[in-house]
């Protein structure tokens, strides 16, 4: 049998043409190229969870420095020692009904040559910005955040169910 050409070939291939059209439309829907398919939700790209205690703590440091910068105060320098102290202090408070500040003498000793230390505690389900906002509305916490004699910061956080328990430790010379 001779291959058909021209109109005769098209007349004998309606099923093939229809199949190609359906297959092409299906591919457009799957890839999001068709107009109706552009509204199909794609799964979000994986991101770092804001509930990751390290990310949460880092954001508190950034938000604290934004508050200080807005008031023309020097930025606080990140301190590994203060961060470690904050993490230990936050971890020690997990499961406790009340947030109680522990003495800071050990932090000052461990983080020498620092001679001054201060601490803010939080136990909130909201994000880091809300934590810093809450501290700014509390006179004692606010004074720690805005104290120009404090020069270093470290924040340690621990997940506690839907809440994040954090200790913000400040150091000064």
MODELLER restraints for C-alpha pairs under 7 A, 6 or more apart:
rsr = mdl.restraints
at = mdl.atoms
rsr.add(forms.Gaussian(group=physical.xy_distance, feature=features.Distance(at['CA:28:A'], at['CA:34:A']), mean=5.21, stdev=0.5))
rsr.add(forms.Gaussian(group=physical.xy_distance, feature=features.Distance(at['CA:29:A'], at['CA:37:A']), mean=5.19, stdev=0.5))
rsr.add(forms.Gaussian(group=physical.xy_distance, feature=features.Distance(at['CA:32:A'], at['CA:38:A']), mean=5.04, stdev=0.5))
rsr.add(forms.Gaussian(group=physical.xy_distance, feature=features.Distance(at['CA:50:A'], at['CA:56:A']), mean=6.04, stdev=0.5))
rsr.add(forms.Gaussian(group=physical.xy_distance, feature=features.Distance(at['CA:53:A'], at['CA:157:A']), mean=5.15, stdev=0.5))
rsr.add(forms.Gaussian(group=physical.xy_distance, feature=features.Distance(at['CA:53:A'], at['CA:158:A']), mean=5.64, stdev=0.5))
rsr.add(forms.Gaussian(group=physical.xy_distance, feature=features.Distance(at['CA:53:A'], at['CA:159:A']), mean=6.29, stdev=0.5))
rsr.add(forms.Gaussian(group=physical.xy_distance, feature=features.Distance(at['CA:54:A'], at['CA:157:A']), mean=6.90, stdev=0.5))
rsr.add(forms.Gaussian(group=physical.xy_distance, feature=features.Distance(at['CA:56:A'], at['CA:128:A']), mean=6.13, stdev=0.5))
rsr.add(forms.Gaussian(group=physical.xy_distance, feature=features.Distance(at['CA:57:A'], at['CA:155:A']), mean=5.35, stdev=0.5))
rsr.add(forms.Gaussian(group=physical.xy_distance, feature=features.Distance(at['CA:57:A'], at['CA:156:A']), mean=5.94, stdev=0.5))
rsr.add(forms.Gaussian(group=physical.xy_distance, feature=features.Distance(at['CA:57:A'], at['CA:157:A']), mean=5.86, stdev=0.5))
rsr.add(forms.Gaussian(group=physical.xy_distance, feature=features.Distance(at['CA:59:A'], at['CA:128:A']), mean=6.09, stdev=0.5))
rsr.add(forms.Gaussian(group=physical.xy_distance, feature=features.Distance(at['CA:60:A'], at['CA:128:A']), mean=5.22, stdev=0.5))
rsr.add(forms.Gaussian(group=physical.xy_distance, feature=features.Distance(at['CA:60:A'], at['CA:129:A']), mean=6.87, stdev=0.5))
rsr.add(forms.Gaussian(group=physical.xy_distance, feature=features.Distance(at['CA:60:A'], at['CA:132:A']), mean=6.80, stdev=0.5))
rsr.add(forms.Gaussian(group=physical.xy_distance, feature=features.Distance(at['CA:61:A'], at['CA:155:A']), mean=6.89, stdev=0.5))
rsr.add(forms.Gaussian(group=physical.xy_distance, feature=features.Distance(at['CA:63:A'], at['CA:129:A']), mean=6.33, stdev=0.5))
rsr.add(forms.Gaussian(group=physical.xy_distance, feature=features.Distance(at['CA:63:A'], at['CA:132:A']), mean=6.80, stdev=0.5))
rsr.add(forms.Gaussian(group=physical.xy_distance, feature=features.Distance(at['CA:64:A'], at['CA:132:A']), mean=6.55, stdev=0.5))
rsr.add(forms.Gaussian(group=physical.xy_distance, feature=features.Distance(at['CA:64:A'], at['CA:145:A']), mean=6.86, stdev=0.5))
rsr.add(forms.Gaussian(group=physical.xy_distance, feature=features.Distance(at['CA:65:A'], at['CA:75:A']), mean=5.34, stdev=0.5))
rsr.add(forms.Gaussian(group=physical.xy_distance, feature=features.Distance(at['CA:65:A'], at['CA:76:A']), mean=6.40, stdev=0.5))
rsr.add(forms.Gaussian(group=physical.xy_distance, feature=features.Distance(at['CA:68:A'], at['CA:74:A']), mean=6.70, stdev=0.5))
rsr.add(forms.Gaussian(group=physical.xy_distance, feature=features.Distance(at['CA:68:A'], at['CA:75:A']), mean=6.44, stdev=0.5))
rsr.add(forms.Gaussian(group=physical.xy_distance, feature=features.Distance(at['CA:68:A'], at['CA:146:A']), mean=6.24, stdev=0.5))
rsr.add(forms.Gaussian(group=physical.xy_distance, feature=features.Distance(at['CA:69:A'], at['CA:75:A']), mean=6.43, stdev=0.5))
rsr.add(forms.Gaussian(group=physical.xy_distance, feature=features.Distance(at['CA:73:A'], at['CA:148:A']), mean=6.59, stdev=0.5))
rsr.add(forms.Gaussian(group=physical.xy_distance, feature=features.Distance(at['CA:76:A'], at['CA:151:A']), mean=5.03, stdev=0.5))
rsr.add(forms.Gaussian(group=physical.xy_distance, feature=features.Distance(at['CA:76:A'], at['CA:152:A']), mean=4.86, stdev=0.5))
rsr.add(forms.Gaussian(group=physical.xy_distance, feature=features.Distance(at['CA:76:A'], at['CA:153:A']), mean=5.88, stdev=0.5))
rsr.add(forms.Gaussian(group=physical.xy_distance, feature=features.Distance(at['CA:77:A'], at['CA:151:A']), mean=6.27, stdev=0.5))
rsr.add(forms.Gaussian(group=physical.xy_distance, feature=features.Distance(at['CA:77:A'], at['CA:152:A']), mean=4.56, stdev=0.5))
rsr.add(forms.Gaussian(group=physical.xy_distance, feature=features.Distance(at['CA:77:A'], at['CA:153:A']), mean=6.03, stdev=0.5))
rsr.add(forms.Gaussian(group=physical.xy_distance, feature=features.Distance(at['CA:78:A'], at['CA:152:A']), mean=5.75, stdev=0.5))
rsr.add(forms.Gaussian(group=physical.xy_distance, feature=features.Distance(at['CA:78:A'], at['CA:153:A']), mean=5.14, stdev=0.5))
rsr.add(forms.Gaussian(group=physical.xy_distance, feature=features.Distance(at['CA:78:A'], at['CA:154:A']), mean=5.93, stdev=0.5))
rsr.add(forms.Gaussian(group=physical.xy_distance, feature=features.Distance(at['CA:79:A'], at['CA:152:A']), mean=5.84, stdev=0.5))
rsr.add(forms.Gaussian(group=physical.xy_distance, feature=features.Distance(at['CA:79:A'], at['CA:153:A']), mean=5.56, stdev=0.5))
rsr.add(forms.Gaussian(group=physical.xy_distance, feature=features.Distance(at['CA:79:A'], at['CA:154:A']), mean=5.41, stdev=0.5))
rsr.add(forms.Gaussian(group=physical.xy_distance, feature=features.Distance(at['CA:80:A'], at['CA:154:A']), mean=6.62, stdev=0.5))
rsr.add(forms.Gaussian(group=physical.xy_distance, feature=features.Distance(at['CA:81:A'], at['CA:111:A']), mean=5.73, stdev=0.5))
rsr.add(forms.Gaussian(group=physical.xy_distance, feature=features.Distance(at['CA:82:A'], at['CA:153:A']), mean=6.06, stdev=0.5))
rsr.add(forms.Gaussian(group=physical.xy_distance, feature=features.Distance(at['CA:82:A'], at['CA:154:A']), mean=4.35, stdev=0.5))
rsr.add(forms.Gaussian(group=physical.xy_distance, feature=features.Distance(at['CA:82:A'], at['CA:169:A']), mean=5.54, stdev=0.5))
rsr.add(forms.Gaussian(group=physical.xy_distance, feature=features.Distance(at['CA:82:A'], at['CA:170:A']), mean=6.78, stdev=0.5))
rsr.add(forms.Gaussian(group=physical.xy_distance, feature=features.Distance(at['CA:83:A'], at['CA:154:A']), mean=3.68, stdev=0.5))
rsr.add(forms.Gaussian(group=physical.xy_distance, feature=features.Distance(at['CA:83:A'], at['CA:155:A']), mean=4.84, stdev=0.5))
rsr.add(forms.Gaussian(group=physical.xy_distance, feature=features.Distance(at['CA:83:A'], at['CA:156:A']), mean=5.48, stdev=0.5))
rsr.add(forms.Gaussian(group=physical.xy_distance, feature=features.Distance(at['CA:84:A'], at['CA:156:A']), mean=6.76, stdev=0.5))
rsr.add(forms.Gaussian(group=physical.xy_distance, feature=features.Distance(at['CA:85:A'], at['CA:107:A']), mean=6.52, stdev=0.5))
rsr.add(forms.Gaussian(group=physical.xy_distance, feature=features.Distance(at['CA:86:A'], at['CA:154:A']), mean=6.39, stdev=0.5))
rsr.add(forms.Gaussian(group=physical.xy_distance, feature=features.Distance(at['CA:86:A'], at['CA:155:A']), mean=5.23, stdev=0.5))
rsr.add(forms.Gaussian(group=physical.xy_distance, feature=features.Distance(at['CA:86:A'], at['CA:156:A']), mean=4.30, stdev=0.5))
rsr.add(forms.Gaussian(group=physical.xy_distance, feature=features.Distance(at['CA:86:A'], at['CA:167:A']), mean=4.73, stdev=0.5))
rsr.add(forms.Gaussian(group=physical.xy_distance, feature=features.Distance(at['CA:86:A'], at['CA:168:A']), mean=5.86, stdev=0.5))
rsr.add(forms.Gaussian(group=physical.xy_distance, feature=features.Distance(at['CA:86:A'], at['CA:169:A']), mean=5.71, stdev=0.5))
rsr.add(forms.Gaussian(group=physical.xy_distance, feature=features.Distance(at['CA:87:A'], at['CA:155:A']), mean=6.82, stdev=0.5))
rsr.add(forms.Gaussian(group=physical.xy_distance, feature=features.Distance(at['CA:87:A'], at['CA:156:A']), mean=3.67, stdev=0.5))
rsr.add(forms.Gaussian(group=physical.xy_distance, feature=features.Distance(at['CA:87:A'], at['CA:157:A']), mean=5.80, stdev=0.5))
rsr.add(forms.Gaussian(group=physical.xy_distance, feature=features.Distance(at['CA:87:A'], at['CA:167:A']), mean=6.78, stdev=0.5))
rsr.add(forms.Gaussian(group=physical.xy_distance, feature=features.Distance(at['CA:89:A'], at['CA:167:A']), mean=6.35, stdev=0.5))
rsr.add(forms.Gaussian(group=physical.xy_distance, feature=features.Distance(at['CA:90:A'], at['CA:156:A']), mean=6.33, stdev=0.5))
rsr.add(forms.Gaussian(group=physical.xy_distance, feature=features.Distance(at['CA:90:A'], at['CA:157:A']), mean=5.95, stdev=0.5))
rsr.add(forms.Gaussian(group=physical.xy_distance, feature=features.Distance(at['CA:90:A'], at['CA:158:A']), mean=6.29, stdev=0.5))
rsr.add(forms.Gaussian(group=physical.xy_distance, feature=features.Distance(at['CA:90:A'], at['CA:165:A']), mean=5.99, stdev=0.5))
rsr.add(forms.Gaussian(group=physical.xy_distance, feature=features.Distance(at['CA:90:A'], at['CA:166:A']), mean=5.37, stdev=0.5))
rsr.add(forms.Gaussian(group=physical.xy_distance, feature=features.Distance(at['CA:90:A'], at['CA:167:A']), mean=5.31, stdev=0.5))
rsr.add(forms.Gaussian(group=physical.xy_distance, feature=features.Distance(at['CA:91:A'], at['CA:158:A']), mean=6.12, stdev=0.5))
rsr.add(forms.Gaussian(group=physical.xy_distance, feature=features.Distance(at['CA:93:A'], at['CA:99:A']), mean=6.76, stdev=0.5))
rsr.add(forms.Gaussian(group=physical.xy_distance, feature=features.Distance(at['CA:94:A'], at['CA:160:A']), mean=6.73, stdev=0.5))
rsr.add(forms.Gaussian(group=physical.xy_distance, feature=features.Distance(at['CA:104:A'], at['CA:117:A']), mean=6.39, stdev=0.5))
rsr.add(forms.Gaussian(group=physical.xy_distance, feature=features.Distance(at['CA:108:A'], at['CA:114:A']), mean=5.80, stdev=0.5))
rsr.add(forms.Gaussian(group=physical.xy_distance, feature=features.Distance(at['CA:108:A'], at['CA:115:A']), mean=5.86, stdev=0.5))
rsr.add(forms.Gaussian(group=physical.xy_distance, feature=features.Distance(at['CA:108:A'], at['CA:116:A']), mean=6.46, stdev=0.5))
rsr.add(forms.Gaussian(group=physical.xy_distance, feature=features.Distance(at['CA:108:A'], at['CA:117:A']), mean=6.29, stdev=0.5))
rsr.add(forms.Gaussian(group=physical.xy_distance, feature=features.Distance(at['CA:113:A'], at['CA:173:A']), mean=6.91, stdev=0.5))
rsr.add(forms.Gaussian(group=physical.xy_distance, feature=features.Distance(at['CA:114:A'], at['CA:171:A']), mean=6.02, stdev=0.5))
rsr.add(forms.Gaussian(group=physical.xy_distance, feature=features.Distance(at['CA:114:A'], at['CA:172:A']), mean=5.45, stdev=0.5))
rsr.add(forms.Gaussian(group=physical.xy_distance, feature=features.Distance(at['CA:114:A'], at['CA:173:A']), mean=4.80, stdev=0.5))
rsr.add(forms.Gaussian(group=physical.xy_distance, feature=features.Distance(at['CA:115:A'], at['CA:172:A']), mean=6.17, stdev=0.5))
rsr.add(forms.Gaussian(group=physical.xy_distance, feature=features.Distance(at['CA:115:A'], at['CA:173:A']), mean=5.26, stdev=0.5))
rsr.add(forms.Gaussian(group=physical.xy_distance, feature=features.Distance(at['CA:116:A'], at['CA:171:A']), mean=5.58, stdev=0.5))
rsr.add(forms.Gaussian(group=physical.xy_distance, feature=features.Distance(at['CA:116:A'], at['CA:172:A']), mean=4.87, stdev=0.5))
rsr.add(forms.Gaussian(group=physical.xy_distance, feature=features.Distance(at['CA:116:A'], at['CA:173:A']), mean=6.27, stdev=0.5))
rsr.add(forms.Gaussian(group=physical.xy_distance, feature=features.Distance(at['CA:117:A'], at['CA:169:A']), mean=6.94, stdev=0.5))
rsr.add(forms.Gaussian(group=physical.xy_distance, feature=features.Distance(at['CA:117:A'], at['CA:170:A']), mean=5.35, stdev=0.5))
rsr.add(forms.Gaussian(group=physical.xy_distance, feature=features.Distance(at['CA:117:A'], at['CA:171:A']), mean=4.53, stdev=0.5))
rsr.add(forms.Gaussian(group=physical.xy_distance, feature=features.Distance(at['CA:117:A'], at['CA:172:A']), mean=6.31, stdev=0.5))
rsr.add(forms.Gaussian(group=physical.xy_distance, feature=features.Distance(at['CA:118:A'], at['CA:144:A']), mean=6.53, stdev=0.5))
rsr.add(forms.Gaussian(group=physical.xy_distance, feature=features.Distance(at['CA:118:A'], at['CA:169:A']), mean=5.82, stdev=0.5))
rsr.add(forms.Gaussian(group=physical.xy_distance, feature=features.Distance(at['CA:118:A'], at['CA:170:A']), mean=5.04, stdev=0.5))
rsr.add(forms.Gaussian(group=physical.xy_distance, feature=features.Distance(at['CA:118:A'], at['CA:171:A']), mean=6.69, stdev=0.5))
rsr.add(forms.Gaussian(group=physical.xy_distance, feature=features.Distance(at['CA:119:A'], at['CA:167:A']), mean=6.66, stdev=0.5))
rsr.add(forms.Gaussian(group=physical.xy_distance, feature=features.Distance(at['CA:119:A'], at['CA:168:A']), mean=5.42, stdev=0.5))
rsr.add(forms.Gaussian(group=physical.xy_distance, feature=features.Distance(at['CA:119:A'], at['CA:169:A']), mean=4.60, stdev=0.5))
rsr.add(forms.Gaussian(group=physical.xy_distance, feature=features.Distance(at['CA:119:A'], at['CA:170:A']), mean=6.15, stdev=0.5))
rsr.add(forms.Gaussian(group=physical.xy_distance, feature=features.Distance(at['CA:120:A'], at['CA:141:A']), mean=5.92, stdev=0.5))
rsr.add(forms.Gaussian(group=physical.xy_distance, feature=features.Distance(at['CA:120:A'], at['CA:167:A']), mean=5.85, stdev=0.5))
rsr.add(forms.Gaussian(group=physical.xy_distance, feature=features.Distance(at['CA:120:A'], at['CA:168:A']), mean=4.99, stdev=0.5))
rsr.add(forms.Gaussian(group=physical.xy_distance, feature=features.Distance(at['CA:120:A'], at['CA:169:A']), mean=6.71, stdev=0.5))
rsr.add(forms.Gaussian(group=physical.xy_distance, feature=features.Distance(at['CA:121:A'], at['CA:166:A']), mean=5.68, stdev=0.5))
rsr.add(forms.Gaussian(group=physical.xy_distance, feature=features.Distance(at['CA:121:A'], at['CA:167:A']), mean=4.66, stdev=0.5))
rsr.add(forms.Gaussian(group=physical.xy_distance, feature=features.Distance(at['CA:121:A'], at['CA:168:A']), mean=6.25, stdev=0.5))
rsr.add(forms.Gaussian(group=physical.xy_distance, feature=features.Distance(at['CA:122:A'], at['CA:131:A']), mean=6.85, stdev=0.5))
rsr.add(forms.Gaussian(group=physical.xy_distance, feature=features.Distance(at['CA:122:A'], at['CA:165:A']), mean=5.69, stdev=0.5))
rsr.add(forms.Gaussian(group=physical.xy_distance, feature=features.Distance(at['CA:122:A'], at['CA:166:A']), mean=5.25, stdev=0.5))
rsr.add(forms.Gaussian(group=physical.xy_distance, feature=features.Distance(at['CA:122:A'], at['CA:167:A']), mean=6.72, stdev=0.5))
rsr.add(forms.Gaussian(group=physical.xy_distance, feature=features.Distance(at['CA:123:A'], at['CA:163:A']), mean=6.15, stdev=0.5))
rsr.add(forms.Gaussian(group=physical.xy_distance, feature=features.Distance(at['CA:123:A'], at['CA:164:A']), mean=5.54, stdev=0.5))
rsr.add(forms.Gaussian(group=physical.xy_distance, feature=features.Distance(at['CA:123:A'], at['CA:165:A']), mean=4.34, stdev=0.5))
rsr.add(forms.Gaussian(group=physical.xy_distance, feature=features.Distance(at['CA:123:A'], at['CA:166:A']), mean=6.45, stdev=0.5))
rsr.add(forms.Gaussian(group=physical.xy_distance, feature=features.Distance(at['CA:124:A'], at['CA:163:A']), mean=4.94, stdev=0.5))
rsr.add(forms.Gaussian(group=physical.xy_distance, feature=features.Distance(at['CA:124:A'], at['CA:164:A']), mean=5.55, stdev=0.5))
rsr.add(forms.Gaussian(group=physical.xy_distance, feature=features.Distance(at['CA:124:A'], at['CA:165:A']), mean=6.75, stdev=0.5))
rsr.add(forms.Gaussian(group=physical.xy_distance, feature=features.Distance(at['CA:125:A'], at['CA:162:A']), mean=5.67, stdev=0.5))
rsr.add(forms.Gaussian(group=physical.xy_distance, feature=features.Distance(at['CA:125:A'], at['CA:163:A']), mean=4.01, stdev=0.5))
rsr.add(forms.Gaussian(group=physical.xy_distance, feature=features.Distance(at['CA:125:A'], at['CA:164:A']), mean=6.10, stdev=0.5))
rsr.add(forms.Gaussian(group=physical.xy_distance, feature=features.Distance(at['CA:135:A'], at['CA:141:A']), mean=5.03, stdev=0.5))
rsr.add(forms.Gaussian(group=physical.xy_distance, feature=features.Distance(at['CA:135:A'], at['CA:142:A']), mean=5.66, stdev=0.5))
rsr.add(forms.Gaussian(group=physical.xy_distance, feature=features.Distance(at['CA:136:A'], at['CA:142:A']), mean=4.58, stdev=0.5))
rsr.add(forms.Gaussian(group=physical.xy_distance, feature=features.Distance(at['CA:149:A'], at['CA:172:A']), mean=5.96, stdev=0.5))
rsr.add(forms.Gaussian(group=physical.xy_distance, feature=features.Distance(at['CA:150:A'], at['CA:170:A']), mean=6.17, stdev=0.5))
rsr.add(forms.Gaussian(group=physical.xy_distance, feature=features.Distance(at['CA:150:A'], at['CA:171:A']), mean=5.46, stdev=0.5))
rsr.add(forms.Gaussian(group=physical.xy_distance, feature=features.Distance(at['CA:150:A'], at['CA:172:A']), mean=4.27, stdev=0.5))
rsr.add(forms.Gaussian(group=physical.xy_distance, feature=features.Distance(at['CA:151:A'], at['CA:171:A']), mean=6.03, stdev=0.5))
rsr.add(forms.Gaussian(group=physical.xy_distance, feature=features.Distance(at['CA:151:A'], at['CA:172:A']), mean=5.14, stdev=0.5))
rsr.add(forms.Gaussian(group=physical.xy_distance, feature=features.Distance(at['CA:152:A'], at['CA:170:A']), mean=5.58, stdev=0.5))
rsr.add(forms.Gaussian(group=physical.xy_distance, feature=features.Distance(at['CA:152:A'], at['CA:171:A']), mean=4.95, stdev=0.5))
rsr.add(forms.Gaussian(group=physical.xy_distance, feature=features.Distance(at['CA:152:A'], at['CA:172:A']), mean=6.40, stdev=0.5))
rsr.add(forms.Gaussian(group=physical.xy_distance, feature=features.Distance(at['CA:153:A'], at['CA:169:A']), mean=5.71, stdev=0.5))
rsr.add(forms.Gaussian(group=physical.xy_distance, feature=features.Distance(at['CA:153:A'], at['CA:170:A']), mean=4.59, stdev=0.5))
rsr.add(forms.Gaussian(group=physical.xy_distance, feature=features.Distance(at['CA:153:A'], at['CA:171:A']), mean=6.31, stdev=0.5))
rsr.add(forms.Gaussian(group=physical.xy_distance, feature=features.Distance(at['CA:154:A'], at['CA:168:A']), mean=5.96, stdev=0.5))
rsr.add(forms.Gaussian(group=physical.xy_distance, feature=features.Distance(at['CA:154:A'], at['CA:169:A']), mean=5.28, stdev=0.5))
rsr.add(forms.Gaussian(group=physical.xy_distance, feature=features.Distance(at['CA:154:A'], at['CA:170:A']), mean=6.61, stdev=0.5))
rsr.add(forms.Gaussian(group=physical.xy_distance, feature=features.Distance(at['CA:155:A'], at['CA:166:A']), mean=6.82, stdev=0.5))
rsr.add(forms.Gaussian(group=physical.xy_distance, feature=features.Distance(at['CA:155:A'], at['CA:167:A']), mean=5.67, stdev=0.5))
rsr.add(forms.Gaussian(group=physical.xy_distance, feature=features.Distance(at['CA:155:A'], at['CA:168:A']), mean=4.39, stdev=0.5))
rsr.add(forms.Gaussian(group=physical.xy_distance, feature=features.Distance(at['CA:155:A'], at['CA:169:A']), mean=6.08, stdev=0.5))
rsr.add(forms.Gaussian(group=physical.xy_distance, feature=features.Distance(at['CA:156:A'], at['CA:166:A']), mean=5.60, stdev=0.5))
rsr.add(forms.Gaussian(group=physical.xy_distance, feature=features.Distance(at['CA:156:A'], at['CA:167:A']), mean=5.45, stdev=0.5))
rsr.add(forms.Gaussian(group=physical.xy_distance, feature=features.Distance(at['CA:156:A'], at['CA:168:A']), mean=6.64, stdev=0.5))
rsr.add(forms.Gaussian(group=physical.xy_distance, feature=features.Distance(at['CA:157:A'], at['CA:164:A']), mean=6.43, stdev=0.5))
rsr.add(forms.Gaussian(group=physical.xy_distance, feature=features.Distance(at['CA:157:A'], at['CA:165:A']), mean=5.43, stdev=0.5))
rsr.add(forms.Gaussian(group=physical.xy_distance, feature=features.Distance(at['CA:157:A'], at['CA:166:A']), mean=4.11, stdev=0.5))
rsr.add(forms.Gaussian(group=physical.xy_distance, feature=features.Distance(at['CA:157:A'], at['CA:167:A']), mean=6.44, stdev=0.5))
rsr.add(forms.Gaussian(group=physical.xy_distance, feature=features.Distance(at['CA:158:A'], at['CA:164:A']), mean=5.83, stdev=0.5))
rsr.add(forms.Gaussian(group=physical.xy_distance, feature=features.Distance(at['CA:158:A'], at['CA:165:A']), mean=5.28, stdev=0.5))
rsr.add(forms.Gaussian(group=physical.xy_distance, feature=features.Distance(at['CA:158:A'], at['CA:166:A']), mean=6.44, stdev=0.5))
rsr.add(forms.Gaussian(group=physical.xy_distance, feature=features.Distance(at['CA:159:A'], at['CA:165:A']), mean=6.22, stdev=0.5))
